[in-house]
């Protein structure tokens, strides 16, 4: 899909510290080049301006706030001028259950202000319930669907955030 959008062959590099995800990435397609890196402790092993587009989906909340800012700086560094950095994360702090997430616990919460201070355009998505889920899952999904257009305009009200930055 990325090659079709770009109108040329593309290289997709998948970075992760979690071995099972790297194995899955390498099994999905031969276009992917999986690379193990602990972005909380080391620089991303790619040169400055390497990427046209850098994407980070539901990752930054698994790092400490300091490590998350380091990751953002690294993503911005490896993205070429005129390219984009795009990421998603839950809106604010969301507690994870150790029995469900194992080593992938949430370690930080991110807000619209966190990204706006770094020059990102931020939009929200989903519904942020004031009560827990459970027997009301279908109602929750309906609210999620209905609320997303509002969260796009008022991102603070969304369950999750999308942040986009053009590198200049």
MOJO-V554270 format. One record per run of one state. SS is the DSSP state (helix for helix, strand for strand, loop for the rest). FROM is the first residue (numbers start at 1). LEN is the number of residues. Records with the same first field share a line. If there is no record, write none. Layout:
SS=FROM-LEN ; FROM-LEN
This chain:
loop=1-1 ; 7-5 ; 17-2 ; 29-3 ; 37-14 ; 58-2 ; 63-2 ; 93-5 ; 102-8 ; 111-1 ; 117-4 ; 126-11 ; 154-1 ; 158-2 ; 167-2
helix=2-5 ; 19-10 ; 60-3 ; 65-14 ; 98-4 ; 112-5 ; 137-17 ; 155-3
strand=12-5 ; 32-5 ; 51-7 ; 79-14 ; 110-1 ; 121-5 ; 160-7
